[in-house]
Amino acid sequence: MTLEQYYHAQNDINNGRLIGLEDVGVSEDAFVCDKIREENLPFEDVAEDNFRESLAQAIRSLPEREALVLSLYYDEELNLKEIGAVIGVSESRVCQIQSQAMQRLRTKLLSWVNA
């Protein structure tokens, strides 16, 4: 990765925001109905399984604190303030740790984006 690509990726990360489906007024039921209607192709299942394995491997390679923040946020569904209380840092520091973890994951999974 060149320095220019790194700065471009960093800029993309800093401008990105995570929002939930509920925040944009979309229910999970809409996605379930769409999924049922879709034709389930074997290749898509294999590609999805491979991506999930790559994602799991990338998460395992993260520093312990970053992996913990992601686990608490996505698995335990704690908010940033609650995570901060668990690991003993401020809410804004949790946000920084989460952003750094997401940047590392994006970098590690860059081959999936370019495929």
C-alpha positions in Angstrom: 0.0 0.0 0.0 1.5 3.3 -1.0 1.5 6.3 1.3 -1.1 8.0 -0.9 -3.4 5.0 -0.7 -3.0 4.9 3.1 -4.0 8.6 3.4 -7.0 8.0 1.1 -8.1 5.0 3.2 -7.6 7.0 6.4 -9.7 9.8 4.9 -12.5 7.4 4.0 -12.4 6.0 7.5 -12.6 9.4 9.2 -15.5 10.4 7.0 -17.4 7.2 7.6 -20.2 6.8 10.1 -21.8 3.6 11.4 -25.6 3.8 11.6 -28.1 1.1 12.4 -31.0 0.0 10.1 -33.4 1.4 12.6 -31.8 4.9 12.3 -32.7 5.0 8.6 -36.2 3.6 9.1 -35.6 0.2 7.6 -36.9 -2.8 9.5 -35.2 -6.2 9.6 -38.4 -7.8 8.3 -37.8 -6.0 4.9 -34.4 -7.7 4.6 -35.8 -11.1 5.6 -38.5 -10.9 2.9 -35.9 -9.8 0.3 -33.6 -12.7 1.3 -36.4 -15.2 0.9 -37.2 -13.9 -2.6 -33.5 -14.0 -3.7 -32.3 -17.0 -5.6 -29.7 -18.8 -3.4 -26.7 -19.5 -5.7 -24.1 -22.0 -4.4 -21.2 -19.7 -5.4 -22.6 -16.9 -3.3 -22.8 -19.2 -0.3 -19.1 -20.3 -0.8 -18.0 -16.7 -1.2 -19.9 -15.6 1.9 -18.4 -18.5 3.9 -14.9 -17.6 2.7 -15.5 -13.9 3.6 -16.7 -14.8 7.1 -13.7 -16.9 7.7 -11.4 -14.2 6.4 -13.2 -11.7 8.7 -12.9 -13.9 11.7 -9.2 -14.4 11.1 -8.7 -10.7 10.7 -10.6 -10.0 14.0 -8.4 -12.6 15.7 -5.3 -10.8 14.5 -6.4 -7.5 16.0 -4.8 -6.2 19.2 -6.7 -7.5 22.3 -8.2 -4.2 23.3 -9.6 -3.5 19.8 -11.1 -7.0 19.5 -12.7 -6.5 23.0 -14.3 -3.2 21.9 -15.7 -4.8 18.8 -17.0 -7.8 20.7 -18.6 -5.6 23.3 -20.2 -3.4 20.7 -21.4 -6.0 18.1 -21.8 -9.1 20.2 -22.9 -7.7 23.5 -24.6 -4.7 22.0 -23.2 -2.3 24.5 -23.0 1.4 23.6 -19.8 3.4 23.6 -20.4 4.8 27.1 -21.0 1.4 28.5 -17.9 0.0 26.8 -15.9 2.9 28.3 -17.1 2.0 31.7 -16.1 -1.7 31.2 -12.6 -1.0 30.0 -12.0 2.2 32.0 -11.7 4.8 29.3 -13.8 7.7 28.0 -16.5 7.3 25.4 -14.5 9.3 22.9 -11.5 7.0 23.4 -13.7 4.0 22.8 -14.8 5.6 19.5 -11.2 6.1 18.6 -10.3 2.4 19.4 -13.3 1.2 17.4 -12.4 3.4 14.4 -8.8 2.1 14.5 -10.0 -1.5 14.7 -12.4 -0.9 11.7 -9.5 0.7 9.7 -7.3 -2.4 10.4 -10.1 -4.7 9.3 -10.7 -2.8 6.1 -7.0 -2.9 5.3 -6.8 -6.6 6.1 -9.8 -7.3 4.0 -8.9 -5.0 1.1 -8.6 -8.0 -1.3 -12.4 -8.7 -0.8 -13.3 -5.1 -1.7 -11.2 -5.1 -4.9 -12.4 -8.6 -5.9 
